[in-house]
């Protein structure tokens, strides 16, 4: 398949997800789909797509591969704020701020589309359906991050990892790239630790506990959830974020 055809398929994945999330017709997103195809670019694994303190520019959309938002402390310690998955957007309204308040990096090789500040503002101004979808996406992201905050403060290690796996699987399932309880899961144990506030040793021990409980299999960067309902129960998981009012 030619690169242009692959980009078109990935752009459609983004717009279909937004249409579903916002309960609006796919046709309302045709202009966004064209812009995604025109602005697609690639970056290698571990590359910063934008750093804290730099111009926030415009909207970024992940077409393939995984990225992460993170904060780096002055002592060199890193906190992952969220994973950005294929089909998802990165801070749709961050262009309203002069500077980035966090960094965005590729965890794997990625293909993404980036719209400039003026282009983003024009898109939001001229296409109300897109603007509504971007606000809903923003609320969805905030909901995910609230759950991550709750995990850091109140869930024990076993629950934190169980919740992370539920969250990732269900978000990937929204874009049709996870099924039958299988999905890609490329983060390292170090990445998982930086996301959940645990040491790599604690992550390794907790993964063993999850396997021993017959809840997951994680091998060769692939996750298999052996019993999704049991994993949700173990995680104290409630998938209530991102539910749109009609």
C-alpha positions as MATLAB code, in Angstrom:
seq = 'XXXXXXXXXXXXXXXXXXXXXXXXXXXXXXXXXXXXXXXXXXXXXXXXXXXXXXXXXXXXXXXXXXXXXXXXXXXXXXXXXXXXXXXXXXXXXXXXXXXXXXXXXXXXXXXXXXXXXXXXXXXXXXXXXXXXXXXXXXXXXXXXXXXXXXXXXXXXXXXXXXXXXXXXXXXXXXXXXXXXXXXXXXXXXXXXXXXXXXXXXXXXXXXXXXXXXXXXXXXXXXXXXXXXXXXXXXXXXXXXXXXXXX';
ca = [
       0.000    0.000    0.000;
       1.344    3.438   -0.963;
       2.224    5.890    1.798;
      -0.545    8.288    0.686;
      -3.127    5.517    0.981;
      -1.883    4.553    4.450;
      -2.088    8.182    5.575;
      -5.645    8.457    4.270;
      -6.653    5.356    6.244;
      -5.046    6.721    9.405;
      -6.663   10.142    8.891;
     -10.042    8.443    8.585;
      -9.341    6.594   11.843;
      -8.860    9.951   13.605;
     -12.008   11.521   12.166;
     -14.146    8.430   12.751;
     -13.076    8.424   16.390;
     -13.942   12.122   16.764;
     -17.295   11.620   15.044;
     -18.132    8.719   17.362;
     -16.908   10.503   20.484;
     -18.928   13.639   19.686;
     -21.953   11.823   18.191;
     -21.751   13.837   14.952;
     -21.801   12.840   11.253;
     -18.469   11.816    9.767;
     -19.072   14.206    6.867;
     -18.625   17.125    9.290;
     -14.952   16.205    9.576;
     -14.024   16.125    5.889;
     -11.988   19.347    6.110;
     -10.025   18.014    9.076;
      -9.357   14.755    7.252;
      -7.915   16.643    4.269;
      -5.679   18.716    6.543;
      -4.408   15.609    8.315;
      -3.390   14.059    4.990;
      -1.589   17.261    3.989;
       0.261   17.725    7.297;
       1.376   14.164    8.055;
       4.990   13.715    9.157;
       7.133   11.129   10.916;
       9.413   11.022   13.942;
      11.666    8.281   15.361;
      11.237    6.602   18.711;
      12.276    8.713   21.726;
      12.216   11.983   19.756;
      10.617   14.990   21.411;
       7.801   16.298   19.211;
       7.664   19.452   21.336;
       9.333   20.412   24.609;
       8.116   22.232   27.669;
       8.651   25.980   27.240;
       8.518   25.896   23.437;
       5.747   27.489   21.380;
       2.640   25.375   21.691;
       1.947   25.767   17.940;
      -1.286   23.984   17.011;
      -3.123   20.670   17.081;
      -1.225   17.377   16.876;
      -2.921   14.121   15.874;
      -1.339   10.678   16.302;
      -1.798    8.563   13.171;
       0.373    5.598   14.130;
       2.694    4.705   16.967;
       2.606    5.743   20.623;
       3.627    9.025   22.227;
       3.566   10.312   25.794;
       3.119   13.594   27.602;
       5.663   14.107   30.348;
       7.165   16.530   32.860;
      10.885   16.479   33.631;
      11.931   17.712   37.062;
      15.131   19.683   37.604;
      16.649   16.632   39.316;
      16.203   14.610   36.112;
      13.238   12.535   37.255;
      10.419   12.069   34.756;
       6.675   11.786   35.306;
       4.565   10.496   32.423;
       1.264   12.372   32.372;
      -0.483   10.212   29.772;
       0.031    7.992   26.766;
      -1.173    9.312   23.382;
      -2.424    6.397   21.299;
      -3.018    5.959   17.549;
      -6.106    7.900   16.486;
      -5.931   10.315   19.424;
      -5.196   14.041   19.558;
      -2.655   15.859   21.695;
      -4.081   18.777   23.683;
      -6.465   20.131   20.989;
      -6.611   23.612   22.543;
      -3.010   23.912   23.724;
      -2.441   26.427   20.898;
      -4.353   28.960   23.019;
      -1.351   29.088   25.367;
       1.866   30.841   24.397;
       4.143   28.062   25.657;
       3.939   24.344   26.299;
       3.605   23.470   29.984;
       4.754   19.881   29.344;
       6.683   17.909   26.730;
       5.443   15.431   24.136;
       7.690   12.578   23.008;
       7.450    9.555   20.737;
       7.680    6.228   22.565;
       7.841    4.362   19.253;
       8.341    5.522   15.676;
       5.286    7.666   15.005;
       3.379    9.253   12.172;
       1.463   12.330   13.210;
      -0.170   15.423   11.724;
       0.428   18.895   13.073;
      -1.634   21.970   12.280;
      -0.197   25.434   12.891;
      -1.655   27.929   15.353;
      -3.483   30.067   12.765;
      -4.668   26.999   10.886;
      -6.003   25.485   14.117;
      -7.821   28.667   15.087;
      -9.373   28.974   11.621;
     -10.514   25.346   11.736;
     -12.203   25.857   15.109;
     -13.762   29.181   14.068;
     -15.146   28.045   10.708;
     -16.263   24.495   11.571;
     -18.427   24.327   14.712;
     -18.768   20.534   14.542;
     -14.995   20.148   14.637;
     -14.738   22.689   17.461;
     -17.307   20.742   19.498;
     -15.486   17.467   18.869;
     -12.175   18.971   19.948;
     -13.723   20.228   23.190;
     -15.150   16.769   23.857;
     -11.744   15.239   23.131;
     -10.220   17.706   25.599;
     -12.737   16.678   28.263;
     -11.979   13.032   27.503;
      -8.248   13.642   28.012;
      -8.892   15.457   31.284;
     -11.062   12.544   32.428;
      -8.260   10.086   31.692;
      -5.754   12.248   33.554;
      -8.099   12.541   36.561;
      -8.158    8.757   36.754;
      -4.358    8.652   36.562;
      -4.241   11.162   39.424;
      -6.643    9.024   41.453;
      -4.420    6.005   40.806;
      -1.305    7.827   41.998;
      -3.026    8.982   45.158;
      -5.346    6.139   46.131;
      -4.798    2.899   44.188;
      -2.181    0.402   45.328;
       0.361   -0.896   42.803;
      -1.728   -3.908   41.734;
      -4.729   -1.657   41.091;
      -2.645    0.992   39.304;
      -1.308   -1.421   36.703;
      -4.662   -3.168   36.310;
      -6.318    0.216   35.726;
      -3.648    1.264   33.223;
      -4.176   -1.913   31.188;
      -7.966   -1.500   31.211;
      -7.659    2.140   30.156;
      -5.253    1.436   27.293;
      -7.178   -1.540   25.960;
     -10.528    0.259   25.937;
      -9.077    3.399   24.318;
      -7.442    1.320   21.579;
     -10.693   -0.564   21.142;
     -12.442    2.778   20.431;
     -10.342    3.139   17.274;
     -10.694   -0.476   16.209;
      -7.058   -1.474   16.755;
      -7.646   -3.737   19.755;
      -9.905   -6.751   19.743;
     -10.517  -10.097   21.395;
      -8.728   -8.762   24.499;
      -5.439   -8.321   22.576;
      -3.618   -5.053   21.900;
      -0.146   -3.663   21.329;
       1.618   -2.427   24.455;
       5.091   -1.022   23.647;
       5.935    0.882   26.884;
       8.900   -0.501   28.824;
       8.763   -1.309   32.515;
      10.591    1.998   33.059;
       7.839    3.817   31.147;
       5.172    2.039   33.195;
       6.979    3.048   36.368;
       7.185    6.687   35.286;
       3.442    6.614   34.545;
       2.375    4.919   37.779;
       4.881    6.321   40.275;
       6.510    2.934   40.870;
      10.095    1.730   40.620;
      10.993   -0.694   37.826;
      11.494   -3.401   40.445;
       8.005   -2.766   41.862;
       6.514   -2.780   38.347;
       8.185   -6.118   37.587;
       6.892   -7.642   40.835;
       3.371   -6.320   40.223;
       3.323   -7.664   36.661;
       4.192  -11.074   38.087;
       1.304  -10.732   40.547;
      -1.112   -9.865   37.717;
       0.077  -12.871   35.745;
      -0.204  -15.134   38.788;
      -3.792  -13.933   39.255;
      -4.441  -15.065   35.664;
      -5.506  -11.546   34.633;
      -2.987  -10.656   31.906;
      -0.228  -11.900   29.646;
       2.346   -9.314   28.530;
       4.982  -10.525   26.111;
       6.795   -9.202   23.028;
       5.078   -5.811   23.470;
       1.644   -7.405   23.205;
      -0.952   -7.386   25.970;
      -3.575  -10.097   26.386;
      -6.245   -9.482   29.004;
      -7.345  -12.908   30.108;
     -10.495  -11.707   31.877;
     -11.484   -8.100   31.193;
     -14.299   -7.916   33.736;
     -12.102   -9.388   36.455;
      -9.326   -6.928   35.567;
     -11.781   -4.013   35.760;
     -12.911   -5.220   39.173;
      -9.320   -5.525   40.400;
      -8.577   -2.011   39.100;
     -11.684   -0.377   40.621;
     -12.277    0.709   37.040;
     -15.281    2.814   36.007;
     -15.185    3.850   32.321;
     -17.256    6.978   32.863;
     -14.972    9.572   31.239;
     -15.739   10.737   27.718;
     -19.495   10.037   27.889;
     -21.205   12.731   25.822;
     -24.477   14.359   26.865;
     -27.163   14.315   24.166;
];
